[in-house]
Amino acid sequence: MRKWEDLLSFSAVLLFFIFVNIHADKLFFRIDLTEEKRFSINPATERLLEQLPSEVTVDVYLDGPLNAEFEHLKLAIQETLDEFKVRSNGKLEYRFVDPNDFSDLRQKQQFQRSIIEKGIPQTTLFDVSANGEQTQRLIFPGALISYKGKQKGILLLKGNKTKSAQEQINQSIEGVEYELASVIQDMVQSKSKRLAIVQGHDELSPQEIVEFSKVATNKYLVSWVEDLSLLKNFDAVLVAQPKTKFSNRDKYLIDQYLIEGGNAMFLMDKVQMNADSIPLGGAYAFGYDLNIDDLLFRIGIRSNINLVQDQQAGLLELVTGDFGDKANKKKLPWPYYIYLNTFSEHPIVRNMDVVYGKFVSSLDTVKSVGMKKIPLIFTSNYSRIRKMPNLVSLDEIKEVNQKKLFNKPHLPVAYLLEGKFKSLYANRFPPKGINPSTRIKSSTEKSKIIIVGDGDIIKNSINPLNGQIESIEFDRFRGQSLSNLEFVMNSLDYLMDDEGLIMARNKKVTLRPLDSFKIREEKSLWQWLNVGLPVFLTILLGSLFIFMRKKRFER
């Protein structure tokens, strides 16, 4: 009887496991046990992948012999793509390709040029082996995403270049999900968000922001708008460096657009001057009267009539004398050209590199009930304020290295404001010609507004040597890549992102570096413990077993 009970119990357990095995493929779940949830992806990314209409292919060019840091980045990319593949129900495929794996040099160079042309720049990898031998190799830390005949390259090595190599790699790892997901979203979803670029107040023209216009037009339905009564038809509004007054009617229309839940980005210059006169003895700078300060004040921001100087300065090319029969030109730090690389932890600016500002004004917050104010960009530890009106002169270059003068650290120059506010026209009549009955006095929906104390961050300057347009993503004097375009596009993405995809930039991977000094000091101890302790335990347990066995049989 006992034998049959045991047999029935065994059969029941066996049948249970067979049943579970048959139906396990219908029950899908994944558990992320890491502290920072590094293997979890943003819900918006999940929805994007689950709703892929067709197959997406990702070719990653970070492969071949790599050092420890880039192996770490490669592993993070692979783990992210594994998760993407699962969430897409197999509609996303990927592979790793080594751009150096060619026996023919000509073919290798041709293939590498094609990668660069697709928007994936090369990086020179220096490494030192255990025996001290130095190696140098070109790598391409990026990926090519293909969808329905379309291709787009993305660079996956991001981060703030003022950080250490290890921290920059870690920042790149944190951004892998967003970089991949945002490009996939752009490729698979049709353009539906509408962006209005305001004109009519001497704002930057299409020719002055040609680089931004090209990128924005590929992503949004962009219109250049002078009649501000049309703003209600747009998801976001961009006001880029206005120089003449807003009429009361235009100010009212912007107010009502924001009151109804509209989103806007203001790139504001508060100070005007003739910059060409600075080398000729100086230029007198004074504030703009744009007739919009009271609206910004109601929202919660005061844009100050000043100019910020910073010791993290860009370069200005000046003629300092003659060298024979030629002009002697030097590149000197100009404190009004600021390298802004101190950011908040908000996803718009998190892990960003450098935003280059020219003649930047500081911002202050004021009380505005219902509006949440989040600073985005700050100056460095060593900055100062020059109140305007004042004379801007090249003599100020001499003061750049005087540390005691730069005693205003971390001045905010960009803010995000979110929430509801009371209309500027809640207790006043609307401008002439507007029906008062159409006025909305308080917010009906939450608005998102970004205000930056500089309009030049989006402006393409002209190279005086060849007359060509200079990129806002590169500073030719310092040979420094810039994040101006990334900042503006991230800002607009956030303003119009109903899905919340940009929140993937909030992912945080904690660095847990080993103490190199402690490793060297305790190296021998841990080696002996790793080798000796298992041997000691084996001998101890063996001796104990023999002793117990002997004692047992002695009885």
TORROZA-878356 format. One record per residue (C-alpha): residue number from 0; residue in one letter; x, y, z. Coordinates in Angstrom, 3 decimals. Layout:
<rs>
i / aa / u / v / w
NUM / A / X / Y / Z
...
</rs>
This chain:
<rs>
i / aa / u / v / w
0 / M / 0.000 / 0.000 / 0.000
1 / R / 2.819 / 2.377 / 0.954
2 / K / 4.515 / 1.612 / -2.353
3 / W / 1.398 / 2.628 / -4.352
4 / E / 1.026 / 5.889 / -2.347
5 / D / 4.637 / 6.831 / -3.124
6 / L / 4.121 / 5.986 / -6.799
7 / L / 0.957 / 8.110 / -6.995
8 / S / 2.695 / 11.049 / -5.257
9 / F / 5.615 / 10.859 / -7.671
10 / S / 3.230 / 10.665 / -10.655
11 / A / 1.276 / 13.700 / -9.429
12 / V / 4.443 / 15.778 / -9.042
13 / L / 5.686 / 14.644 / -12.472
14 / L / 2.383 / 15.525 / -14.147
15 / F / 2.387 / 18.940 / -12.428
16 / F / 5.838 / 19.800 / -13.814
17 / I / 4.841 / 18.535 / -17.284
18 / F / 1.740 / 20.773 / -17.168
19 / V / 3.777 / 23.805 / -16.069
20 / N / 6.358 / 23.148 / -18.786
21 / I / 3.691 / 22.967 / -21.508
22 / H / 2.008 / 26.224 / -20.477
23 / A / 5.074 / 28.180 / -19.288
24 / D / 5.550 / 29.859 / -22.690
25 / K / 2.148 / 31.518 / -22.243
26 / L / 3.146 / 33.065 / -18.914
27 / F / 5.846 / 35.698 / -19.464
28 / F / 7.494 / 37.665 / -16.682
29 / R / 10.897 / 39.115 / -15.898
30 / I / 12.114 / 40.242 / -12.473
31 / D / 14.820 / 42.904 / -12.112
32 / L / 16.559 / 42.400 / -8.784
33 / T / 19.192 / 45.134 / -9.220
34 / E / 19.096 / 48.108 / -6.844
35 / E / 18.927 / 50.738 / -9.630
36 / K / 16.649 / 48.614 / -11.893
37 / R / 19.269 / 48.627 / -14.626
38 / F / 17.531 / 45.823 / -16.558
39 / S / 14.123 / 47.512 / -16.499
40 / I / 12.987 / 49.776 / -19.294
41 / N / 10.723 / 52.796 / -19.327
42 / P / 6.977 / 52.032 / -19.759
43 / A / 6.906 / 54.362 / -22.802
44 / T / 9.739 / 52.356 / -24.368
45 / E / 7.825 / 49.131 / -23.669
46 / R / 4.723 / 50.470 / -25.428
47 / L / 6.805 / 51.625 / -28.388
48 / L / 8.409 / 48.186 / -28.813
49 / E / 5.181 / 46.252 / -28.284
50 / Q / 3.495 / 48.297 / -31.028
51 / L / 6.233 / 48.070 / -33.664
52 / P / 4.411 / 47.799 / -37.010
53 / S / 7.290 / 46.068 / -38.779
54 / E / 10.788 / 44.653 / -38.304
55 / V / 13.605 / 46.858 / -37.012
56 / T / 17.283 / 45.938 / -37.423
57 / V / 20.108 / 47.343 / -35.297
58 / D / 23.760 / 46.995 / -36.328
59 / V / 26.119 / 47.852 / -33.474
60 / Y / 29.674 / 48.690 / -34.521
61 / L / 31.256 / 48.413 / -31.074
62 / D / 32.949 / 45.039 / -31.426
63 / G / 36.374 / 43.425 / -31.582
64 / P / 39.222 / 43.844 / -29.034
65 / L / 38.172 / 46.487 / -26.482
66 / N / 39.435 / 47.665 / -23.118
67 / A / 37.483 / 47.020 / -19.908
68 / E / 35.487 / 50.283 / -20.053
69 / F / 34.262 / 49.789 / -23.617
70 / E / 33.537 / 46.105 / -22.938
71 / H / 31.293 / 47.365 / -20.149
72 / L / 29.522 / 49.688 / -22.599
73 / K / 29.201 / 46.902 / -25.169
74 / L / 27.661 / 44.584 / -22.562
75 / A / 25.163 / 47.300 / -21.539
76 / I / 24.141 / 47.810 / -25.190
77 / Q / 23.702 / 44.056 / -25.639
78 / E / 21.625 / 43.747 / -22.465
79 / T / 19.407 / 46.645 / -23.554
80 / L / 18.901 / 45.203 / -27.021
81 / D / 18.115 / 41.786 / -25.517
82 / E / 15.361 / 43.465 / -23.509
83 / F / 14.177 / 45.360 / -26.609
84 / K / 14.027 / 42.106 / -28.573
85 / V / 11.892 / 40.412 / -25.920
86 / R / 9.513 / 43.375 / -25.573
87 / S / 9.104 / 43.673 / -29.357
88 / N / 7.979 / 40.041 / -29.668
89 / G / 10.868 / 39.329 / -31.988
90 / K / 10.294 / 42.287 / -34.316
91 / L / 13.659 / 43.795 / -33.368
92 / E / 16.861 / 42.031 / -34.380
93 / Y / 20.418 / 43.109 / -33.732
94 / R / 23.972 / 42.094 / -34.434
95 / F / 27.449 / 43.299 / -33.483
96 / V / 29.832 / 44.128 / -36.330
97 / D / 33.591 / 44.704 / -36.048
98 / P / 34.527 / 47.514 / -38.511
99 / N / 38.177 / 46.390 / -38.320
100 / D / 37.504 / 42.762 / -39.251
101 / F / 38.649 / 42.991 / -42.875
102 / S / 41.633 / 41.284 / -44.439
103 / D / 41.707 / 43.837 / -47.258
104 / L / 42.794 / 47.326 / -46.095
105 / R / 40.940 / 49.082 / -48.893
106 / Q / 37.656 / 47.376 / -48.047
107 / K / 38.114 / 48.185 / -44.373
108 / Q / 38.706 / 51.889 / -45.052
109 / Q / 35.730 / 52.027 / -47.398
110 / F / 33.460 / 50.377 / -44.834
111 / Q / 34.645 / 52.704 / -42.065
112 / R / 34.045 / 55.765 / -44.258
113 / S / 30.493 / 54.562 / -44.886
114 / I / 29.915 / 54.317 / -41.127
115 / I / 31.147 / 57.883 / -40.597
116 / E / 28.907 / 59.135 / -43.431
117 / K / 25.940 / 57.586 / -41.637
118 / G / 26.571 / 59.773 / -38.574
119 / I / 28.737 / 57.522 / -36.398
120 / P / 32.117 / 59.213 / -35.774
121 / Q / 35.214 / 57.219 / -34.967
122 / T / 36.961 / 57.166 / -31.591
123 / T / 40.618 / 56.367 / -31.086
124 / L / 41.062 / 53.721 / -28.398
125 / F / 44.373 / 53.717 / -26.538
126 / D / 45.134 / 50.754 / -24.320
127 / V / 48.078 / 49.446 / -22.319
128 / S / 48.503 / 45.691 / -21.884
129 / A / 49.724 / 43.963 / -18.720
130 / N / 53.313 / 43.917 / -20.030
131 / G / 53.230 / 47.676 / -20.727
132 / E / 52.699 / 47.435 / -24.481
133 / Q / 50.636 / 50.304 / -25.902
134 / T / 48.037 / 49.721 / -28.603
135 / Q / 45.983 / 52.140 / -30.681
136 / R / 42.797 / 51.203 / -32.523
137 / L / 39.868 / 52.948 / -34.200
138 / I / 36.470 / 52.017 / -32.804
139 / F / 32.955 / 53.153 / -33.701
140 / P / 30.801 / 53.302 / -30.519
141 / G / 27.500 / 53.662 / -32.305
142 / A / 24.701 / 51.820 / -34.046
143 / L / 22.840 / 51.908 / -37.356
144 / I / 19.072 / 51.441 / -37.122
145 / S / 17.237 / 50.219 / -40.237
146 / Y / 13.485 / 50.259 / -40.822
147 / K / 11.610 / 49.821 / -44.117
148 / G / 14.574 / 50.907 / -46.230
149 / K / 15.406 / 53.889 / -44.007
150 / Q / 18.641 / 54.046 / -42.015
151 / K / 19.868 / 56.319 / -39.243
152 / G / 23.143 / 56.230 / -37.320
153 / I / 23.444 / 57.159 / -33.659
154 / L / 26.447 / 57.720 / -31.422
155 / L / 26.175 / 55.776 / -28.156
156 / L / 29.305 / 57.249 / -26.538
157 / K / 27.837 / 60.304 / -24.833
158 / G / 28.332 / 62.006 / -21.487
159 / N / 30.074 / 65.042 / -20.059
160 / K / 33.671 / 65.210 / -21.277
161 / T / 34.787 / 67.021 / -18.125
162 / K / 34.231 / 63.758 / -16.250
163 / S / 36.678 / 60.869 / -16.057
164 / A / 36.646 / 58.216 / -18.791
165 / Q / 34.962 / 55.766 / -16.436
166 / E / 32.235 / 58.262 / -15.496
167 / Q / 31.674 / 59.188 / -19.148
168 / I / 31.238 / 55.513 / -20.066
169 / N / 28.811 / 55.140 / -17.161
170 / Q / 26.810 / 58.145 / -18.373
171 / S / 26.755 / 56.608 / -21.850
172 / I / 25.398 / 53.358 / -20.375
173 / E / 22.638 / 55.300 / -18.633
174 / G / 21.615 / 56.858 / -21.943
175 / V / 21.656 / 53.741 / -24.156
176 / E / 17.920 / 53.020 / -23.816
177 / Y / 16.822 / 56.550 / -24.689
178 / E / 19.245 / 56.974 / -27.583
179 / L / 18.031 / 53.753 / -29.211
180 / A / 14.339 / 54.183 / -28.393
181 / S / 14.126 / 57.816 / -29.542
182 / V / 15.566 / 56.987 / -32.977
183 / I / 13.269 / 53.963 / -33.337
184 / Q / 10.310 / 56.183 / -32.433
185 / D / 11.304 / 58.797 / -35.029
186 / M / 11.593 / 56.123 / -37.722
187 / V / 8.450 / 54.097 / -37.089
188 / Q / 5.994 / 56.825 / -36.118
189 / S / 4.700 / 59.415 / -38.555
190 / K / 5.216 / 63.083 / -37.715
191 / S / 2.225 / 64.315 / -35.757
192 / K / 3.473 / 66.962 / -33.320
193 / R / 3.259 / 70.545 / -34.550
194 / L / 5.881 / 73.175 / -33.694
195 / A / 5.365 / 76.908 / -34.264
196 / I / 8.473 / 79.082 / -34.624
197 / V / 7.342 / 82.611 / -33.864
198 / Q / 8.292 / 85.421 / -36.257
199 / G / 7.437 / 89.117 / -36.496
200 / H / 9.591 / 90.497 / -33.654
201 / D / 12.984 / 90.320 / -35.377
202 / E / 13.545 / 86.768 / -34.159
203 / L / 16.238 / 84.548 / -35.656
204 / S / 15.451 / 83.895 / -39.307
205 / P / 15.352 / 80.456 / -41.002
206 / Q / 18.826 / 81.160 / -42.441
207 / E / 20.227 / 81.832 / -38.948
208 / I / 18.966 / 78.564 / -37.455
209 / V / 19.323 / 76.353 / -40.515
210 / E / 20.890 / 73.452 / -38.586
211 / F / 18.114 / 73.335 / -36.006
212 / S / 15.453 / 73.798 / -38.686
213 / K / 16.697 / 70.771 / -40.612
214 / V / 16.637 / 68.493 / -37.560
215 / A / 13.306 / 69.829 / -36.255
216 / T / 11.631 / 69.490 / -39.665
217 / N / 12.632 / 65.822 / -39.804
218 / K / 10.895 / 65.216 / -36.480
219 / Y / 7.989 / 67.672 / -36.254
220 / L / 5.525 / 69.493 / -38.474
221 / V / 7.228 / 72.909 / -38.344
222 / S / 5.594 / 76.219 / -39.274
223 / W / 6.945 / 79.778 / -39.160
224 / V / 4.131 / 81.798 / -37.612
225 / E / 3.554 / 85.580 / -37.535
226 / D / -0.162 / 85.539 / -36.755
227 / L / -0.143 / 84.420 / -33.126
228 / S / -3.887 / 83.760 / -33.131
229 / L / -2.904 / 80.482 / -34.821
230 / L / -0.834 / 79.245 / -31.863
231 / K / -3.750 / 77.205 / -30.521
232 / N / -3.184 / 74.798 / -33.440
233 / F / 0.307 / 73.834 / -32.240
234 / D / 1.694 / 71.496 / -29.592
235 / A / 4.617 / 73.800 / -28.745
236 / V / 5.924 / 77.262 / -29.565
237 / L / 9.541 / 78.395 / -29.973
238 / V / 10.462 / 82.062 / -29.495
239 / A / 14.111 / 82.462 / -30.545
240 / Q / 15.930 / 85.714 / -29.729
241 / P / 13.295 / 88.420 / -30.352
242 / K / 14.760 / 91.930 / -30.664
243 / T / 11.708 / 94.157 / -31.118
244 / K / 8.651 / 94.725 / -28.948
245 / F / 5.770 / 92.305 / -28.769
246 / S / 2.513 / 94.118 / -29.351
247 / N / -0.038 / 93.940 / -26.563
248 / R / -2.168 / 91.761 / -28.831
249 / D / 0.661 / 89.266 / -29.401
250 / K / 1.468 / 89.169 / -25.696
251 / Y / -2.191 / 88.495 / -24.922
252 / L / -2.356 / 85.674 / -27.476
253 / I / 0.758 / 84.023 / -25.979
254 / D / -0.760 / 84.378 / -22.503
255 / Q / -4.015 / 82.728 / -23.586
256 / Y / -2.177 / 79.959 / -25.429
257 / L / -0.231 / 79.082 / -22.263
258 / I / -3.312 / 79.393 / -20.059
259 / E / -5.020 / 76.711 / -22.151
260 / G / -2.173 / 74.244 / -21.587
261 / G / 0.178 / 75.324 / -24.361
262 / N / 3.909 / 74.618 / -24.195
263 / A / 6.635 / 77.099 / -25.054
264 / M / 10.391 / 77.604 / -25.167
265 / F / 11.798 / 81.127 / -24.909
266 / L / 15.427 / 81.756 / -25.925
267 / M / 15.822 / 85.324 / -24.709
268 / D / 18.591 / 87.899 / -25.054
269 / K / 18.034 / 90.655 / -22.490
270 / V / 20.939 / 92.830 / -23.574
271 / Q / 21.604 / 94.434 / -26.944
272 / M / 24.848 / 95.825 / -28.344
273 / N / 26.823 / 96.083 / -31.535
274 / A / 29.288 / 93.198 / -31.050
275 / D / 31.321 / 94.319 / -34.085
276 / S / 32.243 / 97.495 / -32.186
277 / I / 33.849 / 95.656 / -29.265
278 / P / 37.308 / 95.340 / -30.919
279 / L / 37.153 / 99.054 / -31.855
280 / G / 37.273 / 100.305 / -28.279
281 / G / 34.204 / 98.705 / -26.768
282 / A / 30.440 / 98.623 / -27.208
283 / Y / 27.798 / 100.128 / -24.980
284 / A / 25.310 / 97.435 / -23.933
285 / F / 21.812 / 98.112 / -22.638
286 / G / 18.619 / 96.177 / -22.056
287 / Y / 15.929 / 95.285 / -24.568
288 / D / 12.369 / 96.446 / -24.009
289 / L / 10.450 / 93.494 / -25.442
290 / N / 7.146 / 94.180 / -23.656
291 / I / 6.985 / 90.569 / -22.475
292 / D / 8.775 / 90.744 / -19.116
293 / D / 5.512 / 91.086 / -17.168
294 / L / 4.175 / 87.872 / -18.739
295 / L / 7.359 / 85.959 / -17.854
296 / F / 7.178 / 87.458 / -14.369
297 / R / 3.592 / 86.188 / -13.988
298 / I / 4.769 / 82.706 / -14.994
299 / G / 7.480 / 82.873 / -12.309
300 / I / 10.717 / 84.079 / -13.969
301 / R / 12.594 / 87.366 / -13.976
302 / S / 15.085 / 87.660 / -16.824
303 / N / 17.767 / 90.025 / -15.537
304 / I / 19.273 / 92.892 / -17.515
305 / N / 22.854 / 91.751 / -17.012
306 / L / 25.588 / 89.731 / -18.649
307 / V / 27.280 / 86.765 / -17.013
308 / Q / 31.037 / 86.214 / -17.200
309 / D / 32.654 / 82.860 / -16.476
310 / Q / 36.178 / 81.500 / -16.207
311 / Q / 35.087 / 78.499 / -18.271
312 / A / 35.246 / 80.670 / -21.341
313 / G / 35.254 / 80.151 / -25.076
314 / L / 37.912 / 81.719 / -27.289
315 / L / 37.858 / 84.920 / -29.291
316 / E / 40.305 / 85.405 / -32.160
317 / L / 41.975 / 88.829 / -31.994
318 / V / 44.686 / 90.691 / -33.878
319 / T / 47.296 / 91.492 / -31.215
320 / G / 49.885 / 93.142 / -33.491
321 / D / 51.951 / 92.425 / -36.567
322 / F / 54.235 / 89.493 / -37.306
323 / G / 56.381 / 90.684 / -40.189
324 / D / 54.000 / 91.752 / -42.923
325 / K / 51.109 / 89.725 / -41.504
326 / A / 48.664 / 90.300 / -38.704
327 / N / 49.488 / 88.395 / -35.521
328 / K / 46.278 / 86.635 / -34.469
329 / K / 45.734 / 85.015 / -31.083
330 / K / 42.875 / 83.119 / -29.553
331 / L / 42.134 / 84.474 / -26.077
332 / P / 39.470 / 83.466 / -23.500
333 / W / 36.486 / 85.795 / -23.752
334 / P / 34.479 / 85.644 / -20.485
335 / Y / 31.178 / 86.491 / -22.199
336 / Y / 31.407 / 83.256 / -24.229
337 / I / 30.539 / 80.635 / -21.644
338 / Y / 31.011 / 76.869 / -21.536
339 / L / 27.960 / 75.715 / -19.593
340 / N / 28.472 / 72.175 / -18.304
341 / T / 26.821 / 72.240 / -14.881
342 / F / 23.375 / 70.694 / -15.132
343 / S / 20.561 / 69.539 / -12.894
344 / E / 19.399 / 65.923 / -12.773
345 / H / 16.336 / 66.597 / -14.927
346 / P / 16.079 / 64.229 / -17.940
347 / I / 16.281 / 67.162 / -20.395
348 / V / 19.894 / 67.885 / -19.432
349 / R / 21.064 / 64.833 / -17.492
350 / N / 24.522 / 63.578 / -18.575
351 / M / 24.782 / 66.295 / -21.216
352 / D / 28.183 / 67.511 / -22.386
353 / V / 28.617 / 71.291 / -22.958
354 / V / 26.193 / 74.024 / -24.000
355 / Y / 27.968 / 77.042 / -25.486
356 / G / 26.375 / 80.392 / -24.639
357 / K / 27.273 / 83.874 / -25.840
358 / F / 26.342 / 87.017 / -23.903
359 / V / 24.178 / 85.110 / -21.434
360 / S / 21.874 / 86.709 / -18.848
361 / S / 21.017 / 85.186 / -15.478
362 / L / 17.492 / 84.221 / -14.417
363 / D / 15.747 / 84.572 / -11.064
364 / T / 12.518 / 82.975 / -9.877
365 / V / 9.613 / 84.889 / -8.393
366 / K / 6.507 / 83.690 / -6.618
367 / S / 3.904 / 82.211 / -8.942
368 / V / 1.235 / 80.084 / -7.303
369 / G / 0.780 / 76.728 / -8.991
370 / M / 4.012 / 76.777 / -10.990
371 / K / 6.868 / 74.377 / -10.241
372 / K / 10.284 / 75.857 / -11.094
373 / I / 13.162 / 73.530 / -12.008
374 / P / 16.620 / 74.940 / -12.849
375 / L / 18.254 / 73.183 / -15.793
376 / I / 21.605 / 74.858 / -16.526
377 / F / 24.043 / 76.720 / -14.282
378 / T / 27.302 / 78.563 / -14.713
379 / S / 30.493 / 77.123 / -13.180
380 / N / 31.936 / 77.669 / -9.717
381 / Y / 33.701 / 80.783 / -10.969
382 / S / 31.364 / 83.297 / -12.551
383 / R / 30.274 / 86.874 / -11.992
384 / I / 27.554 / 89.322 / -13.050
385 / R / 27.974 / 92.593 / -14.908
386 / K / 24.897 / 94.779 / -14.615
387 / M / 23.793 / 96.657 / -17.684
388 / P / 23.792 / 99.342 / -19.125
389 / N / 27.575 / 99.204 / -19.262
390 / L / 30.578 / 99.201 / -21.558
391 / V / 31.719 / 95.830 / -22.913
392 / S / 35.413 / 96.017 / -23.713
393 / L / 38.275 / 93.706 / -24.702
394 / D / 40.163 / 94.980 / -21.651
395 / E / 38.024 / 92.547 / -19.615
396 / I / 40.070 / 89.672 / -21.040
397 / K / 42.836 / 90.721 / -18.626
398 / E / 40.569 / 89.909 / -15.669
399 / V / 39.682 / 86.335 / -16.680
400 / N / 42.351 / 84.748 / -14.466
401 / Q / 41.596 / 86.875 / -11.401
402 / K / 39.812 / 84.242 / -9.355
403 / K / 38.665 / 86.628 / -6.626
404 / L / 36.519 / 88.564 / -9.116
405 / F / 34.558 / 85.483 / -10.151
406 / N / 32.758 / 84.917 / -6.874
407 / K / 29.180 / 84.069 / -7.991
408 / P / 29.003 / 80.286 / -8.378
409 / H / 26.292 / 78.328 / -10.169
410 / L / 24.104 / 81.097 / -11.551
411 / P / 20.966 / 79.625 / -13.185
412 / V / 20.588 / 80.506 / -16.868
413 / A / 17.812 / 78.087 / -17.901
414 / Y / 14.589 / 77.083 / -16.129
415 / L / 11.714 / 74.693 / -16.690
416 / L / 8.339 / 75.762 / -15.293
417 / E / 5.388 / 73.390 / -15.020
418 / G / 1.867 / 73.832 / -13.723
419 / K / -1.070 / 76.214 / -13.830
420 / F / -0.997 / 79.983 / -13.370
421 / K / -3.292 / 82.969 / -13.333
422 / S / -3.530 / 84.933 / -16.567
423 / L / -1.755 / 88.281 / -16.797
424 / Y / -5.105 / 89.600 / -18.047
425 / A / -7.206 / 88.089 / -15.260
426 / N / -7.819 / 91.531 / -13.733
427 / R / -7.312 / 93.767 / -16.745
428 / F / -9.021 / 94.334 / -20.056
429 / P / -7.663 / 92.512 / -23.092
430 / P / -6.041 / 94.618 / -25.825
431 / K / -8.174 / 96.641 / -28.182
432 / G / -9.992 / 94.611 / -30.792
433 / I / -10.267 / 91.419 / -28.707
434 / N / -13.628 / 90.337 / -27.324
435 / P / -13.405 / 90.271 / -23.492
436 / S / -15.851 / 87.370 / -23.325
437 / T / -13.254 / 85.077 / -24.942
438 / R / -10.702 / 85.771 / -22.190
439 / I / -9.628 / 82.859 / -19.984
440 / K / -8.516 / 84.050 / -16.555
441 / S / -6.892 / 80.924 / -15.085
442 / S / -5.185 / 77.833 / -16.455
443 / T / -7.451 / 75.050 / -17.620
444 / E / -4.552 / 72.664 / -18.300
445 / K / -0.991 / 72.376 / -17.048
446 / S / 1.624 / 74.114 / -19.150
447 / K / 5.325 / 73.384 / -19.632
448 / I / 7.552 / 76.375 / -20.302
449 / I / 11.333 / 76.555 / -20.740
450 / I / 13.131 / 79.898 / -20.503
451 / V / 16.821 / 80.326 / -21.404
452 / G / 18.829 / 83.500 / -20.832
453 / D / 20.524 / 83.291 / -24.238
454 / G / 19.290 / 83.191 / -27.820
455 / D / 22.643 / 82.425 / -29.423
456 / I / 22.664 / 78.772 / -28.329
457 / I / 20.567 / 77.946 / -31.399
458 / K / 22.136 / 80.422 / -33.853
459 / N / 24.484 / 79.303 / -36.633
460 / S / 27.314 / 81.797 / -37.026
461 / I / 29.256 / 82.345 / -40.258
462 / N / 32.930 / 81.432 / -40.555
463 / P / 34.624 / 84.687 / -41.712
464 / L / 37.409 / 82.723 / -43.440
465 / N / 35.243 / 80.808 / -45.908
466 / G / 31.743 / 82.223 / -45.488
467 / Q / 30.380 / 78.801 / -44.517
468 / I / 27.805 / 78.178 / -41.795
469 / E / 29.349 / 76.934 / -38.556
470 / S / 27.688 / 74.105 / -36.672
471 / I / 26.199 / 74.736 / -33.230
472 / E / 27.460 / 71.253 / -32.348
473 / F / 31.159 / 72.107 / -32.639
474 / D / 33.495 / 74.875 / -31.452
475 / R / 36.271 / 75.133 / -34.034
476 / F / 38.529 / 77.225 / -31.792
477 / R / 38.703 / 74.644 / -29.011
478 / G / 37.957 / 71.592 / -31.152
479 / Q / 35.131 / 70.819 / -28.703
480 / S / 31.882 / 69.037 / -29.519
481 / L / 28.836 / 70.855 / -28.134
482 / S / 25.359 / 69.886 / -26.941
483 / N / 23.448 / 73.008 / -28.023
484 / L / 21.287 / 71.179 / -30.554
485 / E / 20.776 / 68.239 / -28.204
486 / F / 19.595 / 70.593 / -25.443
487 / V / 17.055 / 72.364 / -27.662
488 / M / 15.736 / 69.108 / -29.149
489 / N / 15.521 / 67.445 / -25.718
490 / S / 13.601 / 70.484 / -24.477
491 / L / 11.095 / 70.319 / -27.314
492 / D / 10.775 / 66.554 / -26.911
493 / Y / 9.936 / 67.068 / -23.256
494 / L / 7.402 / 69.810 / -24.020
495 / M / 5.573 / 67.646 / -26.566
496 / D / 6.244 / 64.166 / -25.153
497 / D / 2.854 / 62.801 / -24.129
498 / E / 4.200 / 59.243 / -23.888
499 / G / 7.043 / 60.034 / -21.471
500 / L / 9.819 / 58.462 / -23.572
501 / I / 12.341 / 61.103 / -22.523
502 / M / 12.016 / 59.917 / -18.913
503 / A / 14.260 / 57.019 / -19.973
504 / R / 17.104 / 59.538 / -19.580
505 / N / 16.489 / 59.284 / -15.831
506 / K / 18.024 / 55.810 / -15.697
507 / K / 20.865 / 55.713 / -13.189
508 / V / 23.635 / 53.134 / -12.985
509 / T / 25.699 / 53.522 / -9.822
510 / L / 29.456 / 53.304 / -10.114
511 / R / 30.968 / 50.996 / -7.519
512 / P / 34.714 / 51.345 / -8.133
513 / L / 37.201 / 49.224 / -6.211
514 / D / 39.721 / 50.922 / -3.942
515 / S / 42.971 / 50.580 / -5.927
516 / F / 45.168 / 51.393 / -2.904
517 / K / 43.421 / 48.784 / -0.770
518 / I / 43.736 / 46.233 / -3.578
519 / R / 47.502 / 46.697 / -3.699
520 / E / 47.860 / 46.600 / 0.095
521 / E / 45.730 / 43.482 / 0.629
522 / K / 46.459 / 41.622 / -2.620
523 / S / 48.614 / 38.903 / -1.014
524 / L / 46.168 / 38.371 / 1.858
525 / W / 43.236 / 37.705 / -0.471
526 / Q / 45.299 / 35.512 / -2.761
527 / W / 46.308 / 33.316 / 0.194
528 / L / 42.719 / 33.248 / 1.450
529 / N / 41.366 / 32.220 / -1.975
530 / V / 43.960 / 29.482 / -2.395
531 / G / 44.549 / 28.382 / 1.192
532 / L / 41.086 / 28.577 / 2.755
533 / P / 39.435 / 25.944 / 0.472
534 / V / 42.387 / 23.579 / 1.069
535 / F / 42.221 / 24.141 / 4.821
536 / L / 38.445 / 23.546 / 4.926
537 / T / 38.816 / 20.363 / 2.843
538 / I / 41.484 / 18.979 / 5.215
539 / L / 39.440 / 20.009 / 8.264
540 / L / 36.229 / 18.399 / 7.004
541 / G / 38.108 / 15.289 / 5.881
542 / S / 39.793 / 14.927 / 9.274
543 / L / 36.474 / 15.469 / 11.030
544 / F / 34.815 / 12.815 / 8.845
545 / I / 37.607 / 10.269 / 9.559
546 / F / 37.478 / 11.060 / 13.280
547 / M / 33.678 / 10.607 / 13.431
548 / R / 33.832 / 7.416 / 11.380
549 / K / 36.585 / 5.970 / 13.596
550 / K / 34.712 / 6.893 / 16.754
551 / R / 31.530 / 5.309 / 15.397
552 / F / 33.137 / 1.951 / 14.600
553 / E / 35.020 / 1.848 / 17.915
554 / R / 31.656 / 1.404 / 19.593
</rs>
